[in-house]
Amino acid sequence: MTDGIRAGSQSRLVLATANQHKLIELKRILAAGHVDVDLCGLADFPGAPEVQETGSTFAENALLKARAIADFTALPAVADDSGLCVDALNGMPGVLSARWSGRHGDDAANLRLVLAQVSDVPEERRGAQFVCAAALVLPGGTEHVSEGVVRGMLVLEPRGQNGFGYDPIFLPENSTLTTGEMDPADKDKISHRGKALRALAPVIAALLG
């Protein structure tokens, strides 16, 4: 399944996703942290398993995916899981964010359902946060998890065409723009996934650099 953990002078690292945007983001973060690894995605490993997110926490789901891909590729693997946690909904949708309306990945339906559920909630109680857990798993069993959180509140009218998922209704603290209105580069600076992956970068450097 692999040419070995090292590719030339670089250690190889697999990001457990077929999402090219996530791959580009992690490459950018690792480069900024001067972490010298050969990063690849699941597109480089035909037949990689599609791991079901059956955990009860973001960390559990990230570890499930990273462990499966590290086992399949015999390479160190990074995976993440993230979602929206709404205070008035007792922290939900949480790990169910991508399938809150019943069908996985239906962003528009998920957003409409959350809006319907908070439509009568006063502004001062519409606090929410985006949460991401990122996991690094090495074939030998070493594991590390980092977390990134962005606090904010929900607005009742979607704003902006950037981003995806719940971005058009999430207003970060100290911002007048929803994450759906933000320039992608500005969003990267505060994003929950960016925070989690940046926290993981020095660990990757220490273990693989």
HELIX and SHEET records of a PDB file:
HELIX    1   1 GLN A   20  ALA A   32  1                                  13    
HELIX    2   2 LEU A   42  ASP A   44  5                                   3    
HELIX    3   3 PHE A   58  THR A   73  1                                  16    
HELIX    4   4 ASP A   87  LEU A   89  5                                   3    
HELIX    5   5 GLY A   94  ARG A   99  5                                   6    
HELIX    6   6 ASP A  107  VAL A  118  1                                  12    
HELIX    7   7 GLU A  123  ARG A  125  5                                   3    
HELIX    8   8 ASP A  167  ILE A  169  5                                   3    
HELIX    9   9 PRO A  184  ILE A  190  1                                   7    
HELIX   10  10 HIS A  192  LEU A  208  1                                  17    
SHEET    1   A 3 ARG A   6  ALA A   7  0                                        
SHEET    2   A 3 GLN A  10  LEU A  15 -1                                        
SHEET    3   A 3 VAL A  37  GLY A  41  1                                        
SHEET    1   B 6 ARG A   6  ALA A   7  0                                        
SHEET    2   B 6 GLN A  10  LEU A  15 -1                                        
SHEET    3   B 6 ALA A  77  VAL A  86  1                                        
SHEET    4   B 6 GLY A 127  VAL A 137 -1                                        
SHEET    5   B 6 GLU A 143  LEU A 154 -1                                        
SHEET    6   B 6 PHE A 170  PRO A 172 -1                                        
END                                                                             
